[in-house]
Amino acid sequence: MVYDVTSGESFANVKRWLHEIEQNCDVVNRILGISDALLLLFRLSIYVICKQVIWAYIKVVTLLRILFASAVQERYLNVVHILLQLINH
């Protein structure tokens, strides 16, 4: 038995289908499968999640680089300022 995960109606029918099989068949091996749509949806979800994680990582790294550069620049300017004060006195 295979249902279409993109269709709520199809999924809702699974219980009814199982009941009909139990009522009309003596012995049946049951396997519940999913359509390729679920695999596609799963892969797409993973892609979207990975893309969001990668963009978040890039943003954090960029922000850290900016903060580090600002801190280094601020220290450099402080050192220059102190040196200029020493030179002028």
Biopython code that builds the backbone (N, CA, C, O; Angstrom):
import numpy as np
from Bio.PDB.StructureBuilder import StructureBuilder

atoms = [
    (1, "MET", "N", (0.847, -1.157, 0.000)),
    (1, "MET", "CA", (0.000, 0.000, 0.000)),
    (1, "MET", "C", (0.902, 1.232, 0.000)),
    (1, "MET", "O", (1.840, 1.327, 0.791)),
    (2, "VAL", "N", (0.614, 2.148, -0.872)),
    (2, "VAL", "CA", (1.395, 3.381, -0.980)),
    (2, "VAL", "C", (0.422, 4.546, -0.961)),
    (2, "VAL", "O", (-0.601, 4.523, -1.645)),
    (3, "TYR", "N", (0.744, 5.559, -0.181)),
    (3, "TYR", "CA", (-0.097, 6.748, -0.160)),
    (3, "TYR", "C", (0.722, 7.956, -0.590)),
    (3, "TYR", "O", (1.953, 7.935, -0.560)),
    (4, "ASP", "N", (0.033, 8.987, -0.981)),
    (4, "ASP", "CA", (0.673, 10.224, -1.442)),
    (4, "ASP", "C", (0.760, 11.186, -0.272)),
    (4, "ASP", "O", (-0.262, 11.660, 0.224)),
    (5, "VAL", "N", (1.976, 11.476, 0.173)),
    (5, "VAL", "CA", (2.135, 12.345, 1.341)),
    (5, "VAL", "C", (1.762, 13.788, 1.051)),
    (5, "VAL", "O", (1.583, 14.581, 1.976)),
    (6, "THR", "N", (1.645, 14.130, -0.200)),
    (6, "THR", "CA", (1.248, 15.497, -0.530)),
    (6, "THR", "C", (-0.258, 15.665, -0.490)),
    (6, "THR", "O", (-0.772, 16.770, -0.664)),
    (7, "SER", "N", (-0.976, 14.553, -0.258)),
    (7, "SER", "CA", (-2.433, 14.592, -0.215)),
    (7, "SER", "C", (-2.915, 14.140, 1.158)),
    (7, "SER", "O", (-2.743, 12.981, 1.534)),
    (8, "GLY", "N", (-3.515, 15.055, 1.896)),
    (8, "GLY", "CA", (-4.063, 14.706, 3.207)),
    (8, "GLY", "C", (-5.150, 13.659, 3.086)),
    (8, "GLY", "O", (-5.287, 12.801, 3.958)),
    (9, "GLU", "N", (-5.917, 13.721, 2.027)),
    (9, "GLU", "CA", (-6.987, 12.749, 1.790)),
    (9, "GLU", "C", (-6.401, 11.348, 1.609)),
    (9, "GLU", "O", (-6.933, 10.375, 2.144)),
    (10, "SER", "N", (-5.332, 11.251, 0.872)),
    (10, "SER", "CA", (-4.682, 9.965, 0.639)),
    (10, "SER", "C", (-4.200, 9.371, 1.961)),
    (10, "SER", "O", (-4.397, 8.184, 2.222)),
    (11, "PHE", "N", (-3.572, 10.196, 2.789)),
    (11, "PHE", "CA", (-3.081, 9.718, 4.083)),
    (11, "PHE", "C", (-4.246, 9.307, 4.983)),
    (11, "PHE", "O", (-4.172, 8.288, 5.669)),
    (12, "ALA", "N", (-5.307, 10.086, 4.981)),
    (12, "ALA", "CA", (-6.476, 9.774, 5.807)),
    (12, "ALA", "C", (-7.113, 8.452, 5.393)),
    (12, "ALA", "O", (-7.722, 7.778, 6.224)),
    (13, "ASN", "N", (-6.983, 8.071, 4.129)),
    (13, "ASN", "CA", (-7.582, 6.829, 3.644)),
    (13, "ASN", "C", (-6.816, 5.581, 4.061)),
    (13, "ASN", "O", (-7.345, 4.477, 3.939)),
    (14, "VAL", "N", (-5.597, 5.721, 4.545)),
    (14, "VAL", "CA", (-4.781, 4.558, 4.897)),
    (14, "VAL", "C", (-5.501, 3.686, 5.926)),
    (14, "VAL", "O", (-5.549, 2.465, 5.776)),
    (15, "LYS", "N", (-6.057, 4.299, 6.960)),
    (15, "LYS", "CA", (-6.747, 3.535, 7.997)),
    (15, "LYS", "C", (-7.932, 2.765, 7.404)),
    (15, "LYS", "O", (-8.152, 1.599, 7.735)),
    (16, "ARG", "N", (-8.678, 3.416, 6.541)),
    (16, "ARG", "CA", (-9.824, 2.762, 5.905)),
    (16, "ARG", "C", (-9.359, 1.605, 5.024)),
    (16, "ARG", "O", (-9.957, 0.529, 5.031)),
    (17, "TRP", "N", (-8.296, 1.833, 4.273)),
    (17, "TRP", "CA", (-7.780, 0.785, 3.395)),
    (17, "TRP", "C", (-7.341, -0.434, 4.206)),
    (17, "TRP", "O", (-7.622, -1.570, 3.825)),
    (18, "LEU", "N", (-6.650, -0.194, 5.327)),
    (18, "LEU", "CA", (-6.213, -1.307, 6.177)),
    (18, "LEU", "C", (-7.420, -2.072, 6.709)),
    (18, "LEU", "O", (-7.412, -3.301, 6.760)),
    (19, "HIS", "N", (-8.445, -1.347, 7.100)),
    (19, "HIS", "CA", (-9.662, -1.994, 7.598)),
    (19, "HIS", "C", (-10.301, -2.860, 6.505)),
    (19, "HIS", "O", (-10.722, -3.985, 6.772)),
    (20, "GLU", "N", (-10.373, -2.337, 5.284)),
    (20, "GLU", "CA", (-10.953, -3.094, 4.175)),
    (20, "GLU", "C", (-10.147, -4.355, 3.874)),
    (20, "GLU", "O", (-10.719, -5.400, 3.565)),
    (21, "ILE", "N", (-8.838, -4.258, 3.962)),
    (21, "ILE", "CA", (-7.977, -5.427, 3.731)),
    (21, "ILE", "C", (-8.255, -6.480, 4.802)),
    (21, "ILE", "O", (-8.393, -7.661, 4.485)),
    (22, "GLU", "N", (-8.339, -6.062, 6.069)),
    (22, "GLU", "CA", (-8.604, -7.003, 7.163)),
    (22, "GLU", "C", (-9.959, -7.697, 6.983)),
    (22, "GLU", "O", (-10.098, -8.886, 7.272)),
    (23, "GLN", "N", (-10.956, -6.941, 6.503)),
    (23, "GLN", "CA", (-12.301, -7.493, 6.341)),
    (23, "GLN", "C", (-12.401, -8.444, 5.152)),
    (23, "GLN", "O", (-13.182, -9.395, 5.201)),
    (24, "ASN", "N", (-11.641, -8.218, 4.093)),
    (24, "ASN", "CA", (-11.819, -8.943, 2.836)),
    (24, "ASN", "C", (-10.732, -9.955, 2.512)),
    (24, "ASN", "O", (-10.860, -10.698, 1.538)),
    (25, "CYS", "N", (-9.670, -10.003, 3.300)),
    (25, "CYS", "CA", (-8.569, -10.920, 2.978)),
    (25, "CYS", "C", (-8.249, -11.773, 4.205)),
    (25, "CYS", "O", (-8.356, -11.319, 5.345)),
    (26, "ASP", "N", (-7.853, -13.023, 3.940)),
    (26, "ASP", "CA", (-7.511, -13.913, 5.047)),
    (26, "ASP", "C", (-6.142, -13.561, 5.636)),
    (26, "ASP", "O", (-6.032, -13.189, 6.804)),
    (27, "VAL", "N", (-5.121, -13.683, 4.820)),
    (27, "VAL", "CA", (-3.758, -13.417, 5.274)),
    (27, "VAL", "C", (-3.105, -12.475, 4.268)),
    (27, "VAL", "O", (-3.048, -12.760, 3.072)),
    (28, "VAL", "N", (-2.627, -11.376, 4.766)),
    (28, "VAL", "CA", (-1.983, -10.401, 3.889)),
    (28, "VAL", "C", (-0.749, -9.854, 4.611)),
    (28, "VAL", "O", (-0.829, -9.419, 5.759)),
    (29, "ASN", "N", (0.372, -9.884, 3.927)),
    (29, "ASN", "CA", (1.560, -9.213, 4.440)),
    (29, "ASN", "C", (1.415, -7.739, 4.104)),
    (29, "ASN", "O", (1.136, -7.377, 2.961)),
    (30, "ARG", "N", (1.602, -6.915, 5.078)),
    (30, "ARG", "CA", (1.387, -5.478, 4.867)),
    (30, "ARG", "C", (2.708, -4.727, 4.850)),
    (30, "ARG", "O", (3.585, -4.939, 5.687)),
    (31, "ILE", "N", (2.817, -3.860, 3.886)),
    (31, "ILE", "CA", (3.946, -2.935, 3.807)),
    (31, "ILE", "C", (3.363, -1.573, 3.470)),
    (31, "ILE", "O", (2.664, -1.416, 2.469)),
    (32, "LEU", "N", (3.647, -0.617, 4.290)),
    (32, "LEU", "CA", (3.170, 0.740, 4.033)),
    (32, "LEU", "C", (4.331, 1.534, 3.453)),
    (32, "LEU", "O", (5.374, 1.675, 4.092)),
    (33, "GLY", "N", (4.153, 2.042, 2.267)),
    (33, "GLY", "CA", (5.198, 2.812, 1.604)),
    (33, "GLY", "C", (4.763, 4.249, 1.404)),
    (33, "GLY", "O", (3.610, 4.611, 1.639)),
    (34, "ILE", "N", (5.684, 5.033, 0.977)),
    (34, "ILE", "CA", (5.392, 6.428, 0.688)),
    (34, "ILE", "C", (5.786, 6.716, -0.745)),
    (34, "ILE", "O", (6.636, 6.039, -1.323)),
    (35, "SER", "N", (5.167, 7.714, -1.297)),
    (35, "SER", "CA", (5.489, 8.053, -2.679)),
    (35, "SER", "C", (6.807, 8.814, -2.740)),
    (35, "SER", "O", (7.328, 9.260, -1.718)),
    (36, "ASP", "N", (7.331, 8.953, -3.930)),
    (36, "ASP", "CA", (8.580, 9.697, -4.119)),
    (36, "ASP", "C", (8.445, 11.149, -3.705)),
    (36, "ASP", "O", (9.446, 11.825, -3.470)),
    (37, "ALA", "N", (7.219, 11.630, -3.613)),
    (37, "ALA", "CA", (7.011, 13.025, -3.219)),
    (37, "ALA", "C", (7.598, 13.286, -1.834)),
    (37, "ALA", "O", (8.153, 14.356, -1.585)),
    (38, "LEU", "N", (7.475, 12.305, -0.928)),
    (38, "LEU", "CA", (8.023, 12.492, 0.413)),
    (38, "LEU", "C", (9.538, 12.578, 0.365)),
    (38, "LEU", "O", (10.142, 13.408, 1.044)),
    (39, "LEU", "N", (10.143, 11.725, -0.431)),
    (39, "LEU", "CA", (11.600, 11.778, -0.534)),
    (39, "LEU", "C", (12.053, 13.127, -1.080)),
    (39, "LEU", "O", (13.025, 13.710, -0.601)),
    (40, "LEU", "N", (11.335, 13.612, -2.089)),
    (40, "LEU", "CA", (11.650, 14.920, -2.653)),
    (40, "LEU", "C", (11.465, 16.012, -1.608)),
    (40, "LEU", "O", (12.304, 16.903, -1.475)),
    (41, "LEU", "N", (10.362, 15.937, -0.866)),
    (41, "LEU", "CA", (10.089, 16.916, 0.181)),
    (41, "LEU", "C", (11.169, 16.868, 1.263)),
    (41, "LEU", "O", (11.629, 17.906, 1.738)),
    (42, "PHE", "N", (11.565, 15.659, 1.643)),
    (42, "PHE", "CA", (12.613, 15.489, 2.647)),
    (42, "PHE", "C", (13.929, 16.099, 2.170)),
    (42, "PHE", "O", (14.591, 16.831, 2.907)),
    (43, "ARG", "N", (14.295, 15.789, 0.931)),
    (43, "ARG", "CA", (15.544, 16.330, 0.382)),
    (43, "ARG", "C", (15.494, 17.849, 0.292)),
    (43, "ARG", "O", (16.473, 18.531, 0.593)),
    (44, "LEU", "N", (14.349, 18.368, -0.123)),
    (44, "LEU", "CA", (14.190, 19.817, -0.216)),
    (44, "LEU", "C", (14.288, 20.462, 1.158)),
    (44, "LEU", "O", (14.903, 21.517, 1.310)),
    (45, "SER", "N", (13.680, 19.828, 2.161)),
    (45, "SER", "CA", (13.739, 20.343, 3.526)),
    (45, "SER", "C", (15.174, 20.378, 4.034)),
    (45, "SER", "O", (15.608, 21.362, 4.633)),
    (46, "ILE", "N", (15.908, 19.288, 3.788)),
    (46, "ILE", "CA", (17.311, 19.235, 4.212)),
    (46, "ILE", "C", (18.107, 20.328, 3.514)),
    (46, "ILE", "O", (18.932, 20.995, 4.139)),
    (47, "TYR", "N", (17.863, 20.515, 2.219)),
    (47, "TYR", "CA", (18.563, 21.553, 1.457)),
    (47, "TYR", "C", (18.283, 22.926, 2.054)),
    (47, "TYR", "O", (19.206, 23.715, 2.256)),
    (48, "VAL", "N", (17.011, 23.215, 2.339)),
    (48, "VAL", "CA", (16.637, 24.525, 2.875)),
    (48, "VAL", "C", (17.259, 24.732, 4.249)),
    (48, "VAL", "O", (17.778, 25.809, 4.542)),
    (49, "ILE", "N", (17.208, 23.704, 5.092)),
    (49, "ILE", "CA", (17.792, 23.811, 6.432)),
    (49, "ILE", "C", (19.299, 24.030, 6.336)),
    (49, "ILE", "O", (19.845, 24.894, 7.022)),
    (50, "CYS", "N", (19.970, 23.259, 5.495)),
    (50, "CYS", "CA", (21.420, 23.411, 5.337)),
    (50, "CYS", "C", (21.765, 24.798, 4.809)),
    (50, "CYS", "O", (22.723, 25.424, 5.263)),
    (51, "LYS", "N", (20.986, 25.268, 3.856)),
    (51, "LYS", "CA", (21.240, 26.584, 3.289)),
    (51, "LYS", "C", (21.096, 27.657, 4.371)),
    (51, "LYS", "O", (21.902, 28.585, 4.439)),
    (52, "GLN", "N", (20.066, 27.527, 5.218)),
    (52, "GLN", "CA", (19.866, 28.497, 6.290)),
    (52, "GLN", "C", (20.997, 28.431, 7.303)),
    (52, "GLN", "O", (21.456, 29.464, 7.791)),
    (53, "VAL", "N", (21.448, 27.226, 7.622)),
    (53, "VAL", "CA", (22.554, 27.075, 8.578)),
    (53, "VAL", "C", (23.830, 27.673, 8.007)),
    (53, "VAL", "O", (24.575, 28.351, 8.714)),
    (54, "ILE", "N", (24.082, 27.421, 6.725)),
    (54, "ILE", "CA", (25.285, 27.961, 6.089)),
    (54, "ILE", "C", (25.239, 29.486, 6.076)),
    (54, "ILE", "O", (26.235, 30.139, 6.386)),
    (55, "TRP", "N", (24.082, 30.060, 5.716)),
    (55, "TRP", "CA", (23.977, 31.523, 5.703)),
    (55, "TRP", "C", (24.136, 32.096, 7.107)),
    (55, "TRP", "O", (24.764, 33.141, 7.279)),
    (56, "ALA", "N", (23.579, 31.428, 8.106)),
    (56, "ALA", "CA", (23.738, 31.885, 9.485)),
    (56, "ALA", "C", (25.207, 31.835, 9.886)),
    (56, "ALA", "O", (25.707, 32.755, 10.534)),
    (57, "TYR", "N", (25.901, 30.765, 9.504)),
    (57, "TYR", "CA", (27.329, 30.630, 9.799)),
    (57, "TYR", "C", (28.115, 31.752, 9.135)),
    (57, "TYR", "O", (28.978, 32.368, 9.761)),
    (58, "ILE", "N", (27.816, 32.015, 7.871)),
    (58, "ILE", "CA", (28.514, 33.083, 7.140)),
    (58, "ILE", "C", (28.282, 34.431, 7.821)),
    (58, "ILE", "O", (29.209, 35.229, 7.958)),
    (59, "LYS", "N", (27.047, 34.681, 8.247)),
    (59, "LYS", "CA", (26.741, 35.946, 8.924)),
    (59, "LYS", "C", (27.507, 36.065, 10.236)),
    (59, "LYS", "O", (28.035, 37.131, 10.553)),
    (60, "VAL", "N", (27.571, 34.975, 11.001)),
    (60, "VAL", "CA", (28.289, 35.005, 12.285)),
    (60, "VAL", "C", (29.774, 35.221, 12.051)),
    (60, "VAL", "O", (30.399, 36.030, 12.737)),
    (61, "VAL", "N", (30.341, 34.508, 11.094)),
    (61, "VAL", "CA", (31.771, 34.666, 10.803)),
    (61, "VAL", "C", (32.067, 36.087, 10.337)),
    (61, "VAL", "O", (33.054, 36.691, 10.757)),
    (62, "THR", "N", (31.215, 36.615, 9.475)),
    (62, "THR", "CA", (31.404, 37.982, 8.988)),
    (62, "THR", "C", (31.331, 38.975, 10.146)),
    (62, "THR", "O", (32.155, 39.884, 10.249)),
    (63, "LEU", "N", (30.333, 38.792, 11.018)),
    (63, "LEU", "CA", (30.202, 39.677, 12.173)),
    (63, "LEU", "C", (31.421, 39.582, 13.079)),
    (63, "LEU", "O", (31.919, 40.599, 13.560)),
    (64, "LEU", "N", (31.903, 38.368, 13.314)),
    (64, "LEU", "CA", (33.094, 38.200, 14.153)),
    (64, "LEU", "C", (34.315, 38.859, 13.518)),
    (64, "LEU", "O", (35.129, 39.467, 14.214)),
    (65, "ARG", "N", (34.442, 38.742, 12.213)),
    (65, "ARG", "CA", (35.565, 39.393, 11.529)),
    (65, "ARG", "C", (35.478, 40.911, 11.673)),
    (65, "ARG", "O", (36.481, 41.581, 11.915)),
    (66, "ILE", "N", (34.265, 41.441, 11.520)),
    (66, "ILE", "CA", (34.077, 42.895, 11.665)),
    (66, "ILE", "C", (34.408, 43.332, 13.085)),
    (66, "ILE", "O", (35.100, 44.329, 13.290)),
    (67, "LEU", "N", (33.904, 42.572, 14.076)),
    (67, "LEU", "CA", (34.188, 42.913, 15.472)),
    (67, "LEU", "C", (35.677, 42.821, 15.776)),
    (67, "LEU", "O", (36.232, 43.685, 16.455)),
    (68, "PHE", "N", (36.325, 41.771, 15.272)),
    (68, "PHE", "CA", (37.758, 41.605, 15.496)),
    (68, "PHE", "C", (38.526, 42.751, 14.839)),
    (68, "PHE", "O", (39.436, 43.319, 15.442)),
    (69, "ALA", "N", (38.160, 43.086, 13.605)),
    (69, "ALA", "CA", (38.834, 44.173, 12.900)),
    (69, "ALA", "C", (38.629, 45.486, 13.642)),
    (69, "ALA", "O", (39.550, 46.297, 13.739)),
    (70, "SER", "N", (37.429, 45.696, 14.165)),
    (70, "SER", "CA", (37.155, 46.927, 14.921)),
    (70, "SER", "C", (37.997, 46.977, 16.185)),
    (70, "SER", "O", (38.550, 48.020, 16.534)),
    (71, "ALA", "N", (38.089, 45.832, 16.874)),
    (71, "ALA", "CA", (38.882, 45.785, 18.105)),
    (71, "ALA", "C", (40.349, 46.036, 17.807)),
    (71, "ALA", "O", (41.009, 46.787, 18.526)),
    (72, "VAL", "N", (40.867, 45.416, 16.754)),
    (72, "VAL", "CA", (42.268, 45.622, 16.371)),
    (72, "VAL", "C", (42.488, 47.076, 15.978)),
    (72, "VAL", "O", (43.478, 47.688, 16.377)),
    (73, "GLN", "N", (41.567, 47.627, 15.196)),
    (73, "GLN", "CA", (41.692, 49.014, 14.756)),
    (73, "GLN", "C", (41.641, 49.961, 15.947)),
    (73, "GLN", "O", (42.390, 50.936, 16.009)),
    (74, "GLU", "N", (40.741, 49.664, 16.900)),
    (74, "GLU", "CA", (40.632, 50.516, 18.085)),
    (74, "GLU", "C", (41.923, 50.473, 18.898)),
    (74, "GLU", "O", (42.389, 51.510, 19.368)),
    (75, "ARG", "N", (42.508, 49.283, 19.070)),
    (75, "ARG", "CA", (43.775, 49.169, 19.801)),
    (75, "ARG", "C", (44.882, 49.914, 19.065)),
    (75, "ARG", "O", (45.689, 50.611, 19.680)),
    (76, "TYR", "N", (44.914, 49.763, 17.754)),
    (76, "TYR", "CA", (45.917, 50.442, 16.944)),
    (76, "TYR", "C", (45.789, 51.949, 17.107)),
    (76, "TYR", "O", (46.786, 52.647, 17.291)),
    (77, "LEU", "N", (44.550, 52.452, 17.039)),
    (77, "LEU", "CA", (44.344, 53.895, 17.187)),
    (77, "LEU", "C", (44.718, 54.368, 18.579)),
    (77, "LEU", "O", (45.247, 55.468, 18.738)),
    (78, "ASN", "N", (44.451, 53.551, 19.587)),
    (78, "ASN", "CA", (44.855, 53.903, 20.951)),
    (78, "ASN", "C", (46.368, 53.978, 21.074)),
    (78, "ASN", "O", (46.901, 54.891, 21.705)),
    (79, "VAL", "N", (47.058, 53.020, 20.472)),
    (79, "VAL", "CA", (48.530, 53.024, 20.507)),
    (79, "VAL", "C", (49.063, 54.250, 19.772)),
    (79, "VAL", "O", (49.979, 54.915, 20.257)),
    (80, "VAL", "N", (48.499, 54.549, 18.616)),
    (80, "VAL", "CA", (48.928, 55.728, 17.851)),
    (80, "VAL", "C", (48.687, 56.989, 18.668)),
    (80, "VAL", "O", (49.537, 57.878, 18.713)),
    (81, "HIS", "N", (47.543, 57.063, 19.305)),
    (81, "HIS", "CA", (47.207, 58.243, 20.118)),
    (81, "HIS", "C", (48.208, 58.417, 21.267)),
    (81, "HIS", "O", (48.671, 59.525, 21.540)),
    (82, "ILE", "N", (48.530, 57.312, 21.928)),
    (82, "ILE", "CA", (49.499, 57.373, 23.029)),
    (82, "ILE", "C", (50.869, 57.790, 22.502)),
    (82, "ILE", "O", (51.542, 58.615, 23.121)),
    (83, "LEU", "N", (51.286, 57.235, 21.377)),
    (83, "LEU", "CA", (52.591, 57.604, 20.800)),
    (83, "LEU", "C", (52.620, 59.075, 20.434)),
    (83, "LEU", "O", (53.622, 59.748, 20.677)),
    (84, "LEU", "N", (51.535, 59.594, 19.852)),
    (84, "LEU", "CA", (51.470, 61.015, 19.501)),
    (84, "LEU", "C", (51.542, 61.892, 20.725)),
    (84, "LEU", "O", (52.163, 62.955, 20.692)),
    (85, "GLN", "N", (50.914, 61.464, 21.813)),
    (85, "GLN", "CA", (50.985, 62.229, 23.058)),
    (85, "GLN", "C", (52.409, 62.251, 23.600)),
    (85, "GLN", "O", (52.885, 63.279, 24.082)),
    (86, "LEU", "N", (53.083, 61.106, 23.517)),
    (86, "LEU", "CA", (54.450, 61.042, 24.006)),
    (86, "LEU", "C", (55.385, 61.908, 23.161)),
    (86, "LEU", "O", (56.298, 62.547, 23.685)),
    (87, "ILE", "N", (55.147, 61.921, 21.851)),
    (87, "ILE", "CA", (55.981, 62.697, 20.949)),
    (87, "ILE", "C", (55.774, 64.205, 21.194)),
    (87, "ILE", "O", (56.730, 64.979, 21.154)),
    (88, "ASN", "N", (54.551, 64.603, 21.439)),
    (88, "ASN", "CA", (54.240, 66.026, 21.624)),
    (88, "ASN", "C", (54.640, 66.549, 22.981)),
    (88, "ASN", "O", (54.683, 67.765, 23.170)),
    (89, "HIS", "N", (54.930, 65.704, 23.915)),
    (89, "HIS", "CA", (55.319, 66.215, 25.253)),
    (89, "HIS", "C", (56.768, 66.248, 25.418)),
    (89, "HIS", "O", (57.260, 66.647, 26.473)),
]
sb = StructureBuilder()
sb.init_structure("model")
sb.init_model(0)
sb.init_chain("A")
sb.init_seg("    ")
for serial, (resi, resn, name, xyz) in enumerate(atoms, 1):
    if name == "N":
        sb.init_residue(resn, " ", resi, " ")
    sb.init_atom(name, np.array(xyz, "f"), 0.0, 1.0, " ", f" {name:<3s}", serial, name[0])
structure = sb.get_structure()
